Amino acid sequence: MKIGINSDMGEGFGNYRICDDEALMGIISSANVACGFHAGDPIIMDRMVRLAKQKGVEVGAHPGLPDLLGFGRRVIQMDAAELEKHMVYQIGALQAIAANAGHRVTHVSFHAAMGNMVNADPDMADIVARAIATINRDFIVFSQPDAEIVRAARKVGLRLLTLFLADRAYDENGHLVSRKLPNSVITSTEAVAERVKRFLDSGTVQTIEGKSIKVEARSILIHSDTPGSVNLAGTVRRVIEQGGGEVTPATVLLN
């Protein structure tokens, strides 16, 4: 079985870092790089891209709302056209930095509140999907399954890589549990190992209510800002490889 491991990377700012990005980059196959709005800056973005190139990791834009203080997790009211321009700006910035470093951007993975907006609103999803296709029709859209952006991306002919979030709790409807609730973020390596093994064996996850639901996904996400993210990502890779799986970049998975 071939499957990806991806992580949201470079989510520090200036001298501040969220995690050991260098160690994490040695484990994953795709890096979703913050583009300066919710986190990141040109120096961090450049470091992430060069490190990804060195490690053979694919790079994607991880656009968020312009909310450094709230880490892009607070909703900012804007219409679809405004949100589109904020996304395009961030993708373009990472493309320029990647080109300067001799690497390339292969995908787009939305962050937090921006992701919630394009996942839930069909008009926003349509507009941003068309914009992504205009920038580069070869871009892959990373998303949870059954989101509006999935439908919109398919409509314009973009490729999709669906995600299983190993470090976040799901409810019985397949939605992520709010970070404000207890046990919504999973930091135990044992729990993550069990979740990943179950997902690989049966394509299911146990919800926070104790039910079993199907998850259609081709890549496993670990958030770099989850406490212990390097160990968690290492656990994910170990479970995959012990089960005979192969950690594979997104462009290879979808060929």
N, C-alpha and C positions, 0 to 999 in steps of 0.2 A: 504494500500500500504506500502510495506517495502522498504526502501531506505537507503543508507549509506550517512554519511557525513565524508569526509576525509580532511586532511590538511597536508602540508609540514611543518615539525616541527624541532625544535632544530637547527635552522639556524643561530645561533650566533657563536661566537668563543672566547674562553678564557672568559674574563670578559664581553664581549659584547653580548647583547641579542637583537633579532629582535622584539619580542613581548612577551606578557604574556603567555608563553607556558602552565603554570599551569592552568590558566583560560580556555584557548582554549581546553585543554585536557579533561575538564569536559563537553564539548559540543559535541565533535566528536565521531565517532565510529571506525575510523581507522587513525593511525598516520603514516605518511611517514617520517622517521627519516633521516636527513642528516648524511652522514657517513664520514665526515672529508675532503672531497676533495673540494667541493664548499663552504662548511660551516660545522660547527660542530666540535667536538673533542671528545676524549674518555670520558671526564667527562660529557659533555653535553649529549652525546649518552646514557651514563649510567643513567643520571637523567631522560631522556625522557622515557627510557624503564621501569624504576621503577615506574615512575608516571603513565605510561600507564597501567601497571599491577594493580596498586592501583585503577585506575578508570575503569577497565574492558575494556580497549581500545586495539584493535589489532595493532600490530607493523609491519611496512614494511620498507625495505631498500629504501632510496631515493638517488641513486647514481648519481653523476654529474661528469663533467670534472674537472681535477686538476687545478682549477682556483679560488683560494680564493679572489684574488684582484677583479676579475670581477664577482664574485658570480655565476660562472658556466654558465654565459649567453654568453660568447664569444666562438666562434668556435675555437677549436684547431685541426689542421689537424693530423689525425692518421688513420691508416688502421683498418679494422674490427677486426683483431686479437688483436691489441693494445687496442682498445676500450673494447673488451671483457674482457681482463685482468684487466683493471681499474674497470670495473663493478664487476667482481668476487671478487676482493680484498675488495671492500666496503661492499658487501653482507656478506662476511666471517667475517669481523670485527664486523658488527652488530650482526651476529649470535652468536659470542663468548660473546659479552657483554650481549645479551639477555639471553643466557644460564646461565651466571654467576649471573644474577638477577632473575632467575627462571621464565623467560618469553620466548616467542618464536617469531621468524619472520614468518609472514604468507604471505607476498606479496612483490612485487617490483614495484616501481613507479619512472620512470625516471625524472630527473631534467633538465629543460631548454635546453641548447645546446645539451647535450647528448640525451635528449628525441627527439629533432628535428632530430638528425642524425639517430636514430633507427626508427623513424616514417617515414622517407623519403627514406632511402636507403635499398632496399630489401636484399642485401648481409649482411649488418650489422645486420639487423633485424633477419635474419636466424641464424647467428652465436650467437648472444646474447640470442635468445630464446632457442637454443640448450644448451647453457651453463647454463641458469636458470633451465632447465629441468634436467640437470645432477646434479646440486647442490641439488635440491629438486623438484620432480615432482608435489608436492602438492602446490607449490607456486602459488599465483594468480598474474597475470600481470595487473596492473592498466594502462589504456590508454584511450585517446580519441578514439572514433570510427573511422573506415575507415583509420587507420594508418597501415603502413607496419608491425609494431610489432604485431598488432592484427592478421594479416594473418599468420605471422611466429609462433606466440604462438599457434594458433589453429593447425597448421601443426604438431607440436610436442606434442600436447595433453595437453597443459597447459590451465588452466581456466583463464577467462578474466573478469575483472570488468571495464566496460566503464564509462567514467566520463563526467559530465556536469560542466563546470567551471563558477561558478556563478559570479565571480568577474572579468571576462575577456570578452572583446567584441569579437564577431565573425563576419567574413565577409560572403558574400552570398555563398561562396564555402564551408562554414563550418570550415574554418581555423581561428585560433586566429589572431587578429589584432596585429601588431607589437607594442611592448611597447613604441617605439619611437613616435608613433602617438597619437594625442589628443584623450581622452576618451577611450583609450584602456584598462585601468584599472578602474574598477567600484568600488567606495568607498562609495556610498550613500546607506544607509540601505533601503530606500524606493525603490530605483531602484533594489537592490538585491531581496527584497521581491517580487516585481512585476515579476522579471525574474523567480524566483523559483516557484511562483504560476502558471505562464504560463506554465513552463516546466512540473509541476506536473499535470496540467489540460489537456494539449494538446500534451506534448512531443515536444514543439517547443520553439524557441528563436527568438527574433527579432534581426536582424543583424544590423551592424553599418550603413548600407545603408537603413534601414527601412523595409527590407523584412522579411518574416517569413520562417524559415527552420526547418526541423525535427532534433532532437538530440536524438540518441538512447543511453541512459545512465542508470546505476543502482546506481550511487553514485554521490554526489555533492561535488565539491572541492572548498574550500576557502584557498587561499594562506596566510600563517602566516605573510608574509612580506607586504601584502596589508594594507595600513593605516586603522586602526579600525577593524582589522581582528576578534577580539573577538566579537565585536558587530555584525559584519556581519555574523559570524558563528551562533551566538545566534538567529539572525533574520531567518536564514535558518531553524534552528531547530524549531523555533516557527511556521513558515509557514507550515512546514511538519506536525507538531502535531496538529495545528488548523484545518488542512484539513483531519484529521483522519489517517494520516500516522504514521509509526513507524520507528524510526532511528535504523538501524540494522547493526551489523558487517559484513564484507565482507564474511567470511567463512559461516555465517548463510544464507546470501543472496543467495549464490550459491549452497547451499545444496538442 
